[in-house]
């Protein structure tokens, strides 16, 4: 006899559909993880843009602090000059002059730092604006991928529902005892419950050498022929 027996043919068709069902279920199981990865990507994009915005804001805060500090020193200079104008003591006049010089030097140093910060701040603002614009584009890309994933999920669920119906129909055409045995093996092995005899002597599942009885049973088209080593059902492949 060449090729699998009719009952085994039915099981092979059923197994092919169930293997396809398992692949679809695996793809669907990965969907939440893929969506979480995209959500994490969006969070990362927003965090990067927010960091640039905060850097620009912090630079502006520091510049304003320097501005206030400079104003404080200018107020001191103005006060010392009034005191200079009012004093009649030469020693006090000179001491106030020294204070004024020191304060003016402080003001000069602060203004230099302020100019540096203005330059840094300008660059930081431009970087923040650029990053915000880039973030919009990046988020749009992620949103498109989320849409594709949602569409893919719907398609997978539709195909899975069709397969489930087809499997139910195919299973109804298999002898009950053989079907139960096939189901137990498939649940245990996860990959295949029915495999060919390979090289005329070995199991196509575990690849161990079969007994002569198992080989003859498979070759003769016996529906319950199985491997003594792994328990999988056997069929004799078509010539």
URCORJO-V477244 format. One line per field, one symbol per residue. ss: DSSP state (@ for helix, = for strand, . for the rest). psi: psi as a letter, one per 30 degrees, with the letter a starting at -180 (. if undefined). A space follows every 50 residues. Layout:
BEGIN
ss = ???
psi = ???
END
This chain:
BEGIN
ss = .....@@@@@@@@@@@@@@@@@@@@@@@@@@@@@@@@@@@@@@@@@@@@@ @@@@@@@@@@@@@@@@@@@@@@@@@@@@@@@@@@@@...@@@@@@@@@@@ @@@@@@@@@@@@@@@@@@@@@@@@@@@@@@@@@@@@@@@@@@@@@@@@@@ @@@@@@@@@@@@@@@@@@@@@@...@@@@@@@@@@@@@@....=====.. .==.....=..@@@@@@@@......=......===....
psi = kkllleeeeeeeeeeeeeeeeeeeeeeeffeeeeeeeeeeeeeeeeeeee eeeeeeeeeeeeeeeeeeeeeeeeeeeeeeeeeeeflgkeeeeeeeeeee eeeeeeeeeeeeeeeeeeeeeeeeeeeeeeeeeeeeeeeeeeeeeeeeee eeeeeeeeeeeeeeeeeeeeefgkkeeeeeeeeeeeeeffekfkllkkgf flkfdfglklleeeeeeeefgkfgklkfefflkklklk.
END
